[in-house]
Amino acid sequence: MSELNNRVAEAIAQHLGKTPKASPLVATHATPVAPQELVSGELYFSNIFGYKPTMGDFGIKVLEDSSDPDVQRLVPIADNDYVVQQDEAALLVAGIMDGDKSLITGPTGSGKSSLVKYVCAKLNMPFIRINMSGDVESASLFGTLTVRGGATVWEDGALTEAAKYGALCLVDEWELMPAEIAMGMQNLLEDGGNLYLKEKPGTSADRIVIPHDNFRLVFAGNTVGQGDTTGAFSGVGIQNTATIDRFTNTVKLGYLSTNHEVAIITSKSAVDVVVATKMVRLASLVRSAYEQGRMGLTMSPRTLINWGRKQKRYTIKQALLVAFTEKLNDDDAKSMDELYTKVFGSV
């Protein structure tokens, strides 16, 4: 509803001639219900991604190649075998066009980081991924003093580089982020915010980084930052409400449909459709058991692909043992054998 309200407010502003000036990447009518006339430099979403999302087609801008080869090298190469969750991809793209700070949530292996990388490849957008952990150091994100050629110089961190280059920065496993790191990003998460490098020598002006107009922040994780009540995600903490409040676009991923997962397995391995369909059926049973607390580990698409690839060397059941079953405790392994027999028989 909040997104719809934003569109209505934007339409009123346009009617009154008060549409705010957009950055080079921002399309001011990102998600109309029906296709509208494109502004200069825009293409329809469907022209680039090959389908029309449920929300309706909308105008987007694909970036031109950067004149800096080091920046252009950060643009991912599109994976032609990638099976996209279509409406979720459209929501993410709309957020990018609108200059949102996006949060992507979903279960393990639902394709959060793959979705962001895929979208960046389609938009010709530089992509930098930061994996969070409880012991991550601010120097790796913001920058640090280092000795180079006998002199002490400042070296930017990954987040600072992304802000300067106009890249999309994916903060993965964001719920593991220490509080002091989160606080260092608060200003950057605000509209019109900047990055302040407090450890950098010089004046305050030297320490302030004004982000490039095309810079975008996307956070991804298994939870929405309010803790984990299942006990499935070790180290996940409750994040500051002030951080959560700064996200202006939220995309929730689930597992792919059966047909999509079968397509992924067959495209990434030599498994045929019949076997892949049974594999996905077994995964669905495992996921249900996991959600009901009857099994301690779920089966992600990543596991399915690994299981499929290992069938080049092993039988179906042996490949499953190596790829997944051996990770389980004795009780869960016994349950897994029962589920396998239910789907594949005694093979």
C-alpha positions as a Python dict, from the first residue, in 0.01 Angstrom:
ca = {
    (1, 'M'): (0, 0, 0),
    (2, 'S'): (284, 241, 78),
    (3, 'E'): (429, 190, -270),
    (4, 'L'): (89, 264, -426),
    (5, 'N'): (59, 579, -216),
    (6, 'N'): (400, 690, -339),
    (7, 'R'): (287, 645, -701),
    (8, 'V'): (-33, 842, -641),
    (9, 'A'): (159, 1124, -474),
    (10, 'E'): (406, 1125, -759),
    (11, 'A'): (128, 1143, -1018),
    (12, 'I'): (-28, 1440, -836),
    (13, 'A'): (310, 1614, -824),
    (14, 'Q'): (356, 1561, -1198),
    (15, 'H'): (7, 1697, -1269),
    (16, 'L'): (88, 2008, -1066),
    (17, 'G'): (421, 2052, -1241),
    (18, 'K'): (619, 1986, -923),
    (19, 'T'): (800, 1668, -1019),
    (20, 'P'): (1140, 1672, -841),
    (21, 'K'): (1458, 1661, -1044),
    (22, 'A'): (1573, 1301, -1089),
    (23, 'S'): (1926, 1164, -1080),
    (24, 'P'): (2063, 1014, -1405),
    (25, 'L'): (1947, 667, -1304),
    (26, 'V'): (1606, 764, -1167),
    (27, 'A'): (1293, 712, -1376),
    (28, 'T'): (1023, 936, -1229),
    (29, 'H'): (737, 708, -1334),
    (30, 'A'): (897, 376, -1246),
    (31, 'T'): (588, 163, -1194),
    (32, 'P'): (274, 280, -1375),
    (33, 'V'): (-23, 44, -1389),
    (34, 'A'): (-20, 68, -1768),
    (35, 'P'): (273, 159, -1997),
    (36, 'Q'): (318, 532, -2035),
    (37, 'E'): (521, 742, -2271),
    (38, 'L'): (891, 703, -2200),
    (39, 'V'): (1112, 998, -2119),
    (40, 'S'): (1445, 1053, -2289),
    (41, 'G'): (1693, 771, -2234),
    (42, 'E'): (1436, 524, -2101),
    (43, 'L'): (1339, 180, -2222),
    (44, 'Y'): (1053, -33, -2104),
    (45, 'F'): (1136, -292, -1841),
    (46, 'S'): (1000, -562, -2074),
    (47, 'N'): (1244, -460, -2349),
    (48, 'I'): (1542, -534, -2123),
    (49, 'F'): (1417, -823, -1910),
    (50, 'G'): (1199, -997, -2167),
    (51, 'Y'): (869, -1006, -1979),
    (52, 'K'): (604, -775, -1836),
    (53, 'P'): (576, -784, -1458),
    (54, 'T'): (240, -813, -1282),
    (55, 'M'): (272, -454, -1160),
    (56, 'G'): (275, -335, -1521),
    (57, 'D'): (549, -227, -1758),
    (58, 'F'): (754, 77, -1662),
    (59, 'G'): (1041, 292, -1780),
    (60, 'I'): (1398, 213, -1677),
    (61, 'K'): (1742, 340, -1768),
    (62, 'V'): (2033, 117, -1859),
    (63, 'L'): (2369, 272, -1777),
    (64, 'E'): (2621, 348, -2046),
    (65, 'D'): (2963, 185, -2022),
    (66, 'S'): (3192, 363, -1780),
    (67, 'S'): (3494, 544, -1919),
    (68, 'D'): (3692, 394, -1629),
    (69, 'P'): (3780, 31, -1714),
    (70, 'D'): (3824, -53, -1345),
    (71, 'V'): (3464, 50, -1283),
    (72, 'Q'): (3328, -124, -1593),
    (73, 'R'): (3492, -448, -1483),
    (74, 'L'): (3262, -446, -1180),
    (75, 'V'): (2956, -497, -1404),
    (76, 'P'): (2850, -864, -1377),
    (77, 'I'): (2815, -1086, -1682),
    (78, 'A'): (2456, -1198, -1736),
    (79, 'D'): (2390, -1567, -1670),
    (80, 'N'): (2174, -1686, -1958),
    (81, 'D'): (2066, -1993, -1758),
    (82, 'Y'): (1946, -1789, -1461),
    (83, 'V'): (1578, -1844, -1378),
    (84, 'V'): (1450, -1516, -1238),
    (85, 'Q'): (1168, -1462, -990),
    (86, 'Q'): (1000, -1215, -1218),
    (87, 'D'): (785, -991, -1000),
    (88, 'E'): (1052, -975, -731),
    (89, 'A'): (1308, -867, -989),
    (90, 'A'): (1071, -595, -1107),
    (91, 'L'): (1025, -469, -749),
    (92, 'L'): (1401, -449, -705),
    (93, 'V'): (1449, -267, -1036),
    (94, 'A'): (1172, -21, -951),
    (95, 'G'): (1347, 49, -621),
    (96, 'I'): (1677, 108, -800),
    (97, 'M'): (1510, 349, -1041),
    (98, 'D'): (1347, 535, -752),
    (99, 'G'): (1672, 565, -555),
    (100, 'D'): (1543, 343, -275),
    (101, 'K'): (1744, 169, -6),
    (102, 'S'): (1624, -186, -57),
    (103, 'L'): (1598, -482, 179),
    (104, 'I'): (1570, -835, 36),
    (105, 'T'): (1469, -1117, 267),
    (106, 'G'): (1418, -1488, 211),
    (107, 'P'): (1521, -1837, 316),
    (108, 'T'): (1865, -1983, 259),
    (109, 'G'): (1929, -2048, -108),
    (110, 'S'): (1627, -1853, -234),
    (111, 'G'): (1853, -1653, -465),
    (112, 'K'): (1883, -1314, -293),
    (113, 'S'): (2236, -1227, -402),
    (114, 'S'): (2189, -1394, -741),
    (115, 'L'): (1886, -1174, -806),
    (116, 'V'): (2080, -856, -732),
    (117, 'K'): (2371, -965, -950),
    (118, 'Y'): (2134, -1055, -1235),
    (119, 'V'): (1961, -717, -1218),
    (120, 'C'): (2295, -533, -1222),
    (121, 'A'): (2403, -729, -1530),
    (122, 'K'): (2083, -628, -1710),
    (123, 'L'): (2121, -262, -1608),
    (124, 'N'): (2494, -254, -1692),
    (125, 'M'): (2550, -145, -1332),
    (126, 'P'): (2875, -191, -1135),
    (127, 'F'): (2823, -439, -852),
    (128, 'I'): (3012, -471, -524),
    (129, 'R'): (2915, -735, -268),
    (130, 'I'): (3006, -712, 100),
    (131, 'N'): (2955, -1017, 321),
    (132, 'M'): (2890, -921, 680),
    (133, 'S'): (3010, -1108, 987),
    (134, 'G'): (3028, -1036, 1357),
    (135, 'D'): (3399, -957, 1335),
    (136, 'V'): (3397, -742, 1022),
    (137, 'E'): (3627, -443, 1054),
    (138, 'S'): (3530, -90, 956),
    (139, 'A'): (3857, -54, 762),
    (140, 'S'): (3743, -312, 505),
    (141, 'L'): (3423, -115, 445),
    (142, 'F'): (3517, 249, 486),
    (143, 'G'): (3895, 257, 435),
    (144, 'T'): (4224, 269, 620),
    (145, 'L'): (4571, 420, 621),
    (146, 'T'): (4828, 197, 457),
    (147, 'V'): (5193, 217, 354),
    (148, 'R'): (5257, 222, -16),
    (149, 'G'): (5589, 308, -183),
    (150, 'G'): (5736, 424, 145),
    (151, 'A'): (5451, 668, 209),
    (152, 'T'): (5142, 647, 425),
    (153, 'V'): (4831, 684, 212),
    (154, 'W'): (4457, 643, 255),
    (155, 'E'): (4301, 340, 85),
    (156, 'D'): (3924, 334, 34),
    (157, 'G'): (3718, 39, 155),
    (158, 'A'): (3457, -148, -50),
    (159, 'L'): (3162, 66, 59),
    (160, 'T'): (3351, 389, -10),
    (161, 'E'): (3451, 266, -355),
    (162, 'A'): (3091, 177, -435),
    (163, 'A'): (2973, 524, -330),
    (164, 'K'): (3239, 694, -545),
    (165, 'Y'): (3200, 467, -849),
    (166, 'G'): (2821, 477, -859),
    (167, 'A'): (2798, 104, -802),
    (168, 'L'): (2524, -99, -641),
    (169, 'C'): (2657, -221, -307),
    (170, 'L'): (2500, -543, -179),
    (171, 'V'): (2538, -582, 198),
    (172, 'D'): (2484, -957, 234),
    (173, 'E'): (2393, -1133, 561),
    (174, 'W'): (2328, -786, 697),
    (175, 'E'): (2180, -910, 1027),
    (176, 'L'): (2531, -1015, 1134),
    (177, 'M'): (2650, -654, 1109),
    (178, 'P'): (2798, -516, 1434),
    (179, 'A'): (2614, -217, 1581),
    (180, 'E'): (2909, 19, 1535),
    (181, 'I'): (2923, -64, 1162),
    (182, 'A'): (2549, -4, 1128),
    (183, 'M'): (2583, 334, 1296),
    (184, 'G'): (2862, 426, 1055),
    (185, 'M'): (2617, 372, 768),
    (186, 'Q'): (2319, 560, 910),
    (187, 'N'): (2380, 886, 725),
    (188, 'L'): (2444, 701, 401),
    (189, 'L'): (2105, 532, 434),
    (190, 'E'): (1923, 864, 450),
    (191, 'D'): (1785, 1049, 149),
    (192, 'G'): (2061, 1276, 25),
    (193, 'G'): (2296, 1129, 284),
    (194, 'N'): (2672, 1106, 256),
    (195, 'L'): (2956, 896, 390),
    (196, 'Y'): (3182, 1035, 661),
    (197, 'L'): (3527, 876, 689),
    (198, 'K'): (3615, 963, 1048),
    (199, 'E'): (3951, 781, 1035),
    (200, 'K'): (4074, 963, 724),
    (201, 'P'): (4332, 1240, 786),
    (202, 'G'): (4246, 1594, 688),
    (203, 'T'): (3961, 1836, 733),
    (204, 'S'): (3594, 1749, 762),
    (205, 'A'): (3557, 1832, 394),
    (206, 'D'): (3829, 1577, 314),
    (207, 'R'): (3641, 1311, 509),
    (208, 'I'): (3302, 1355, 346),
    (209, 'V'): (3217, 1143, 42),
    (210, 'I'): (2920, 1263, -161),
    (211, 'P'): (2782, 946, -325),
    (212, 'H'): (2762, 923, -702),
    (213, 'D'): (2408, 977, -835),
    (214, 'N'): (2394, 612, -947),
    (215, 'F'): (2505, 465, -613),
    (216, 'R'): (2254, 224, -461),
    (217, 'L'): (2244, 26, -137),
    (218, 'V'): (2077, -314, -113),
    (219, 'F'): (2075, -519, 207),
    (220, 'A'): (1999, -892, 200),
    (221, 'G'): (1945, -1153, 469),
    (222, 'N'): (1735, -1436, 604),
    (223, 'T'): (1540, -1216, 844),
    (224, 'V'): (1404, -862, 854),
    (225, 'G'): (1648, -759, 1126),
    (226, 'Q'): (1422, -834, 1421),
    (227, 'G'): (1597, -1150, 1534),
    (228, 'D'): (1547, -1519, 1462),
    (229, 'T'): (1295, -1712, 1667),
    (230, 'T'): (1361, -2043, 1489),
    (231, 'G'): (1722, -2089, 1594),
    (232, 'A'): (1811, -2172, 1233),
    (233, 'F'): (2039, -1876, 1169),
    (234, 'S'): (2333, -1865, 1407),
    (235, 'G'): (2469, -1520, 1495),
    (236, 'V'): (2166, -1328, 1368),
    (237, 'G'): (2093, -1037, 1597),
    (238, 'I'): (1823, -777, 1643),
    (239, 'Q'): (1919, -471, 1442),
    (240, 'N'): (1863, -110, 1537),
    (241, 'T'): (1513, 12, 1457),
    (242, 'A'): (1666, 328, 1310),
    (243, 'T'): (1844, 115, 1050),
    (244, 'I'): (1535, -90, 960),
    (245, 'D'): (1329, 229, 929),
    (246, 'R'): (1563, 363, 661),
    (247, 'F'): (1479, 90, 410),
    (248, 'T'): (1233, 230, 158),
    (249, 'N'): (1184, -79, -57),
    (250, 'T'): (1134, -435, 70),
    (251, 'V'): (1143, -747, -148),
    (252, 'K'): (1059, -1087, -3),
    (253, 'L'): (1177, -1396, -186),
    (254, 'G'): (1045, -1749, -145),
    (255, 'Y'): (1160, -2067, -308),
    (256, 'L'): (1098, -2096, -679),
    (257, 'S'): (805, -2287, -823),
    (258, 'T'): (852, -2655, -904),
    (259, 'N'): (887, -2584, -1276),
    (260, 'H'): (1150, -2318, -1213),
    (261, 'E'): (1355, -2536, -981),
    (262, 'V'): (1339, -2823, -1228),
    (263, 'A'): (1459, -2586, -1500),
    (264, 'I'): (1751, -2476, -1283),
    (265, 'I'): (1857, -2832, -1200),
    (266, 'T'): (1843, -2948, -1561),
    (267, 'S'): (2031, -2639, -1683),
    (268, 'K'): (2306, -2670, -1422),
    (269, 'S'): (2353, -3049, -1434),
    (270, 'A'): (2303, -3350, -1660),
    (271, 'V'): (1994, -3466, -1469),
    (272, 'D'): (1682, -3527, -1680),
    (273, 'V'): (1341, -3371, -1613),
    (274, 'V'): (1191, -3684, -1455),
    (275, 'V'): (1465, -3716, -1193),
    (276, 'A'): (1479, -3339, -1135),
    (277, 'T'): (1104, -3331, -1067),
    (278, 'K'): (1142, -3600, -802),
    (279, 'M'): (1435, -3414, -650),
    (280, 'V'): (1224, -3099, -615),
    (281, 'R'): (939, -3301, -464),
    (282, 'L'): (1177, -3441, -203),
    (283, 'A'): (1312, -3091, -133),
    (284, 'S'): (956, -2968, -78),
    (285, 'L'): (897, -3242, 182),
    (286, 'V'): (1223, -3153, 356),
    (287, 'R'): (1132, -2784, 363),
    (288, 'S'): (791, -2860, 511),
    (289, 'A'): (952, -3076, 781),
    (290, 'Y'): (1201, -2799, 852),
    (291, 'E'): (930, -2533, 884),
    (292, 'Q'): (739, -2758, 1122),
    (293, 'G'): (1045, -2814, 1339),
    (294, 'R'): (1077, -3183, 1248),
    (295, 'M'): (1411, -3142, 1071),
    (296, 'G'): (1705, -2921, 1159),
    (297, 'L'): (1828, -2840, 808),
    (298, 'T'): (1644, -2735, 496),
    (299, 'M'): (1724, -2811, 132),
    (300, 'S'): (1804, -2507, -80),
    (301, 'P'): (1823, -2477, -461),
    (302, 'R'): (2201, -2465, -412),
    (303, 'T'): (2186, -2810, -254),
    (304, 'L'): (1966, -2940, -535),
    (305, 'I'): (2215, -2823, -797),
    (306, 'N'): (2502, -2985, -607),
    (307, 'W'): (2303, -3307, -572),
    (308, 'G'): (2231, -3305, -944),
    (309, 'R'): (2593, -3249, -1041),
    (310, 'K'): (2716, -3528, -816),
    (311, 'Q'): (2496, -3776, -1000),
    (312, 'K'): (2762, -3782, -1272),
    (313, 'R'): (2981, -3976, -1028),
    (314, 'Y'): (2736, -4145, -789),
    (315, 'T'): (2394, -4304, -787),
    (316, 'I'): (2104, -4073, -701),
    (317, 'K'): (2097, -4184, -338),
    (318, 'Q'): (2476, -4180, -296),
    (319, 'A'): (2489, -3830, -446),
    (320, 'L'): (2223, -3716, -197),
    (321, 'L'): (2422, -3868, 88),
    (322, 'V'): (2735, -3671, -8),
    (323, 'A'): (2551, -3347, -90),
    (324, 'F'): (2307, -3334, 201),
    (325, 'T'): (2225, -3632, 421),
    (326, 'E'): (2568, -3654, 586),
    (327, 'K'): (2512, -3302, 722),
    (328, 'L'): (2217, -3422, 931),
    (329, 'N'): (2209, -3567, 1280),
    (330, 'D'): (2113, -3934, 1319),
    (331, 'D'): (1741, -3873, 1374),
    (332, 'D'): (1712, -3634, 1081),
    (333, 'A'): (1914, -3869, 858),
    (334, 'K'): (1668, -4147, 937),
    (335, 'S'): (1376, -3918, 851),
    (336, 'M'): (1557, -3824, 530),
    (337, 'D'): (1585, -4190, 428),
    (338, 'E'): (1212, -4230, 482),
    (339, 'L'): (1134, -3924, 270),
    (340, 'Y'): (1370, -4045, -2),
    (341, 'T'): (1196, -4383, -15),
    (342, 'K'): (858, -4208, -30),
    (343, 'V'): (966, -4018, -344),
    (344, 'F'): (1216, -4244, -520),
    (345, 'G'): (1117, -4584, -388),
    (346, 'S'): (1381, -4827, -270),
    (347, 'V'): (1628, -4733, -548),
}
